[in-house]
Amino acid sequence: MNLSAWLAHIATVHPRAMDLGLERVRTVAENMGLARPEPFVFTIAGTNGKGSTLAAIEAILRGSGLRTGSYMSPHLERYNERIRLCGTECEDEAICAALAEVDQAREGVSLSYFEFSTLAALQVFASERLDALLLEVGLGGRLDAVNIVDADVALITNIELDHQQWLGGNRELIGAEKAGILRAGAPLVYCDADPPASVVKRAGELGAPMFQQGRDYGAGKENRGWSWWGRDDNGEVHIGGLEKPGLPLPAMAAALQAVHLSPLPVSEKGIRGAQLEAGLPGRLESCRDQVGGMPVLLDVSHNPAASRLLSDKIGEFRSGCASRGKVAAVLAAMADKDIESMAAALSAEVDVWYIAEVEDSRGMAAAELSARLKRSLPGAAIAAAGSVASAYRRAVDSGSDLVVVTGSFHTVAAARPLTTAGERAGH
């Protein structure tokens, strides 16, 4: 079977698309000898910024001459994005071979799509000589398939309200689920200044040293860049004169703290080079429209906290304009999202909204999304379109100075091929 056929197959094996739990996936992992990888393991959970933090760690390690295996989800345009070897997407053949190994080893055990994917990634990594594994949690932490592997350093980017139907209705409950990736004695990097008590409690119970943003490590802005301070086994560390990174500063600062808690030989060249090298498609990604060259900002943010970061990025763009600059937003989202709070976070920076819907059964209809925005943002300029592509084209032709595409992975995936970012990806 080719990769498309394999992906169709693994989507039908398990009766439920979402079925959190470790018993099934752990059984198959043990059959395959995958539960205890040899490389050093970084596991990353959190509501927002997981992918950016992983990409930052990956760039630092690769720039230091180390070999990495990275597992991320979901993918933006190609499944291969989920499994990377030394920063390069894994080829179809290797993924198909790994999926075949999983299918044979499961011996009738029912696995979900994500469980199949996780085991296939671990199988790919097991066949390579790697120095570090970087594993992004899919949902939550405690019962996520990634959690069959023990983290040597755990990272929790932040705790916000999202996926409450699976993780709980408040930050404490969600924090308890995400703290499930912690291991006894292994350090935790908490990449925000406000950890829920449930995370602090769990770290204390496990004797897991906790390194908190703003308390144990942090970033300071310099004239043309930034500086970092943190800790390693020998005490405080300070690094100044860093270039402004391509990834969000919180992600890069957390990555620096994480690598300083590992025994891996990280170099100054790797740290400084990562500031410009690290990036991730669809995450605060600046590009241009393929046709007219209009500046475009792509971001997969799909909850209020992520939308606030996007708003800050739009504000940075406007600060560089001679005038304030007109911003048009293309928005399409999943039906279960807090669209009112997302829009409120962006409203001060968006002049006109072009509303669409994604080609997914879980998507919110454009008519409903438009109606909800009109109620929550009275007086705002809002127009609906039949698709993300048509909404994008209308936004580009609106006479704005910047087009922002956001709301979900599906939204960005539909618009990205129309931009120079899509050209670089080979579209």
Secondary structure as UniProt FT lines:
FT   HELIX           3..10
FT   TURN            11..12
FT   HELIX           23..32
FT   STRAND          40..45
FT   HELIX           50..63
FT   TURN            64..65
FT   STRAND          68..71
FT   HELIX           79..82
FT   STRAND          83..85
FT   TURN            86..87
FT   STRAND          88..89
FT   HELIX           92..105
FT   TURN            106..108
FT   HELIX           113..126
FT   STRAND          132..136
FT   TURN            142..143
FT   HELIX           145..148
FT   STRAND          153..156
FT   HELIX           164..167
FT   HELIX           171..178
FT   HELIX           179..181
FT   TURN            184..185
FT   STRAND          188..190
FT   HELIX           197..206
FT   STRAND          210..213
FT   TURN            214..216
FT   STRAND          217..221
FT   STRAND          225..232
FT   TURN            233..234
FT   STRAND          235..243
FT   HELIX           249..260
FT   HELIX           268..277
FT   TURN            281..282
FT   STRAND          285..289
FT   TURN            290..292
FT   STRAND          295..298
FT   HELIX           304..319
FT   STRAND          327..331
FT   TURN            335..336
FT   HELIX           339..346
FT   HELIX           347..349
FT   STRAND          352..355
FT   TURN            361..362
FT   HELIX           366..376
FT   TURN            378..379
FT   STRAND          381..384
FT   HELIX           388..396
FT   TURN            397..399
FT   STRAND          402..406
FT   HELIX           409..415
FT   HELIX           416..418
FT   HELIX           420..424
FT   TURN            425..426
//
